[in-house]
Amino acid sequence: MRHRKKFNHLGRKTAHRKAMLSNMASSLILHKRISTTTAKAKALKMYVEPLISKSKVDSTHSRRIVFGYLKQKEAVTELFREVSPKITNRNGGYTRILKTGNRLGDNAEMCIVELVDFNETYTSEKKSAVKKSTRRKRGGAKKADVATEVKAEEATDATEEVTKKEDK
């Protein structure tokens, strides 16, 4: 019986599909974000999340199992050194799929697949933006100096008025 054996074959033979998913998973681990079609992204999510769960236990056995799927030594070392320490507290859902619209050529639905803990816009707190001064040719600095002098004069005038009122 073939109960519960349904998944997307992506229009490819078994060997081609496994090689494609292996390459996509390695690219995702190395680059932390890739752009692909939605169907491939969903298949990739089912393929890569168990591998990321395996990487939580850093043993020779789990490294060999993951290498059997990824077939790239650099991707395996990146997974065990960089990715697994960040996801130790997470129980699942290591990837995020963000839909980006349709592709112009064939109108295929495109998306971005990324590792959840490596997106700085969602994970990090808002940092205070340091304003970078722009350099202008014509007296931009002079105008700024004049503006600060005017503000300083207004502040001294205001303090003089306050002291005059207190004296009365």
C-alpha positions as CSV (number, residue, x, y, z in Angstrom):
1,M,0.0,0.0,0.0
2,R,1.2,3.5,-0.8
3,H,-0.7,5.4,1.9
4,R,0.8,8.8,2.9
5,K,3.6,8.5,0.3
6,K,2.5,11.6,-1.7
7,F,4.9,14.5,-2.2
8,N,5.8,16.8,-5.1
9,H,8.0,15.1,-7.7
10,L,8.8,18.5,-9.3
11,G,8.6,17.0,-12.8
12,R,11.9,15.2,-12.4
13,K,13.2,11.7,-12.0
14,T,14.4,10.6,-8.6
15,A,18.1,11.1,-9.1
16,H,17.7,14.5,-10.6
17,R,15.3,15.6,-7.8
18,K,17.6,14.4,-5.1
19,A,20.6,16.1,-6.7
20,M,18.7,19.4,-7.1
21,L,17.4,19.4,-3.5
22,S,20.9,18.5,-2.2
23,N,22.4,21.5,-4.2
24,M,19.6,23.8,-3.0
25,A,20.1,22.8,0.6
26,S,23.8,23.3,0.4
27,S,23.3,26.8,-1.1
28,L,20.8,27.6,1.6
29,I,23.2,26.6,4.3
30,L,26.1,28.4,2.8
31,H,24.3,31.6,1.8
32,K,21.5,31.7,4.4
33,R,19.0,32.8,1.8
34,I,18.1,31.7,-1.8
35,S,15.5,32.7,-4.3
36,T,13.5,29.9,-6.0
37,T,10.0,28.9,-7.0
38,T,7.4,28.2,-4.3
39,A,7.0,24.5,-5.2
40,K,10.8,23.9,-5.0
41,A,10.9,26.0,-1.7
42,K,8.3,23.8,-0.1
43,A,10.1,20.6,-1.2
44,L,13.4,22.1,0.1
45,K,11.8,22.9,3.4
46,M,10.8,19.3,3.9
47,Y,14.3,18.2,2.8
48,V,16.5,20.6,4.9
49,E,14.7,20.9,8.2
50,P,15.4,17.3,9.4
51,L,19.1,17.8,8.4
52,I,19.2,21.0,10.6
53,S,17.6,19.0,13.4
54,K,20.3,16.4,13.0
55,S,23.0,19.0,13.3
56,K,22.0,19.8,16.9
57,V,24.0,16.7,18.0
58,D,27.6,17.2,16.8
59,S,28.7,13.6,16.5
60,T,30.5,11.7,13.8
61,H,27.4,9.7,13.1
62,S,25.2,12.7,12.5
63,R,27.9,14.4,10.4
64,R,28.0,11.3,8.2
65,I,24.2,11.2,7.8
66,V,24.0,14.9,6.9
67,F,27.0,14.5,4.5
68,G,25.1,11.7,2.8
69,Y,22.3,14.1,2.0
70,L,24.3,17.3,1.2
71,K,27.4,15.8,-0.4
72,Q,29.4,19.0,0.2
73,K,32.0,19.1,2.9
74,E,31.9,23.0,3.2
75,A,28.1,22.9,3.7
76,V,28.4,20.3,6.4
77,T,31.0,22.2,8.3
78,E,29.0,25.4,8.0
79,L,25.9,23.7,9.2
80,F,27.6,22.3,12.3
81,R,29.8,25.3,13.1
82,E,27.6,28.3,12.3
83,V,24.0,27.3,12.0
84,S,23.5,24.7,14.7
85,P,24.7,26.9,17.7
86,K,22.1,29.5,16.7
87,I,19.2,27.0,16.5
88,T,19.8,25.0,19.7
89,N,16.8,26.6,21.5
90,R,14.5,26.3,18.5
91,N,12.3,23.1,18.3
92,G,11.5,23.4,14.6
93,G,10.7,25.9,11.9
94,Y,14.2,26.7,10.9
95,T,13.4,28.1,7.5
96,R,11.0,30.9,6.3
97,I,9.4,31.2,2.9
98,L,8.7,34.8,1.8
99,K,6.7,35.1,-1.5
100,T,8.0,37.7,-3.9
101,G,5.6,37.6,-6.8
102,N,5.6,36.0,-10.2
103,R,8.5,35.5,-12.6
104,L,8.3,37.5,-15.8
105,G,9.3,34.7,-18.2
106,D,6.8,31.9,-17.3
107,N,4.7,33.6,-14.5
108,A,6.0,31.0,-11.9
109,E,5.4,32.0,-8.3
110,M,8.7,33.0,-6.8
111,C,9.8,33.2,-3.2
112,I,12.8,33.6,-1.0
113,V,13.8,30.8,1.4
114,E,15.9,31.8,4.3
115,L,17.1,30.5,7.6
116,V,15.1,32.1,10.4
117,D,17.8,33.0,12.8
118,F,20.1,34.6,10.2
119,N,17.8,37.4,9.1
120,E,19.0,40.6,10.8
121,T,15.8,42.6,10.2
122,Y,13.7,40.2,12.3
123,T,16.2,39.0,14.9
124,S,18.2,42.1,16.0
125,E,16.9,45.0,18.0
126,K,16.7,48.3,16.4
127,K,20.0,50.0,16.6
128,S,20.3,53.8,16.8
129,A,21.1,55.1,13.3
130,V,24.2,57.2,13.2
131,K,23.6,60.1,10.9
132,K,26.3,60.4,8.3
133,S,27.1,63.9,7.4
134,T,27.0,64.5,3.7
135,R,29.6,66.6,2.1
136,R,28.4,69.4,-0.2
137,K,30.4,71.7,-2.4
138,R,28.7,75.0,-1.6
139,G,28.9,76.2,2.0
140,G,26.9,73.4,3.6
141,A,29.1,73.6,6.6
142,K,28.9,77.4,6.8
143,K,25.1,77.3,6.9
144,A,25.1,74.7,9.7
145,D,27.6,76.8,11.7
146,V,25.3,79.9,11.2
147,A,22.3,77.9,12.4
148,T,24.0,76.7,15.5
149,E,25.2,80.3,16.3
150,V,21.6,81.5,15.9
151,K,20.3,78.8,18.3
152,A,23.0,79.6,20.8
153,E,22.1,83.3,20.7
154,E,18.4,82.5,21.2
155,A,19.3,80.3,24.2
156,T,21.4,83.1,25.8
157,D,18.6,85.6,25.2
158,A,16.1,83.3,26.8
159,T,18.3,82.7,29.9
160,E,18.8,86.5,30.2
161,E,15.0,87.1,30.1
162,V,14.5,84.4,32.8
163,T,17.2,86.0,35.1
164,K,15.7,89.5,34.6
165,K,12.2,88.2,35.7
166,E,13.8,86.5,38.7
167,D,15.6,89.7,39.7
168,K,12.3,91.7,39.7
